[in-house]
Amino acid sequence: MDFPKSTQELLEKYWAAETTPEEEAQLRAAFQKEDKSAYAAYFQFLHAESAQEMAAPVAPIRQTRVVVLRRAMSIAATVLVLVVAGFMIQRTMMKDVNHISADSYKDPMEAYEEAKQALLLVSEKLNSSRELAGEQLAKTQPYIEIIK
């Protein structure tokens, strides 16, 4: 279809979405007269659709809470994993408790000596830490006096 140059330029601008409302009105007016082109049918269709009114207002759609099955399944899987992990941890801890509560020494004197050795080791480490702390405090004493 052969259009005037100005109409062709306006169509190119229209399809590039660069027309002003005035230019679009010019296009509608140009194609209102013509019945044979596809452009005329398009603009006549737009005019007819814009003239229609709604018969009745649309009632707002009430939103309902829909529980999505996938989300529910993921929550159930998470809970299941946590429960299984809890049982496994409890089972492991109970083995350790049962092992600890059993006597490892048959002779009470042997157990006493072993406990005495362990407590002496702890006492020795605490005393050496106390001495080291005292030495470090003595080094910082002059700085404490300056600050006071």
QUIVEN-V917210 format. One line per field, one symbol per residue. phi: phi as a letter, one per 40 degrees, with the letter a starting at -180 (. if undefined). psi: psi as a letter, one per 30 degrees, with the letter a starting at -180 (. if undefined). burial: 1 if it has 24 or more other ideal C-beta (glycine too) atoms within 12 Angstrom, else 0. Layout:
phi=???
psi=???
burial=???
This chain:
phi=.bbcdcccccccccccgbccdccccccdccccccbccccccccccdccccccbccacccccccbcbccdcccccccccccccccccccccccccccccccccccbcccccccccccccccccccccccccccccccccccdccccccc
psi=kjlleeeeeeeeeefghglleeeeeeeeeefeekffleeeeeeeeeeeeffklkekkkkkkkkljkjkeeeeeeeeeeeeeeeeeeeeeeeeeeeeeeeefkkfkekeeeeeeeeeeeeeeeeeeeeeeeeeeeeeeeefeeeeeee.
burial=0000001001100100000000000011011000000011001100000000000000000000000000000000000000000000000000000000000000000000000000000000000000000000000000000000
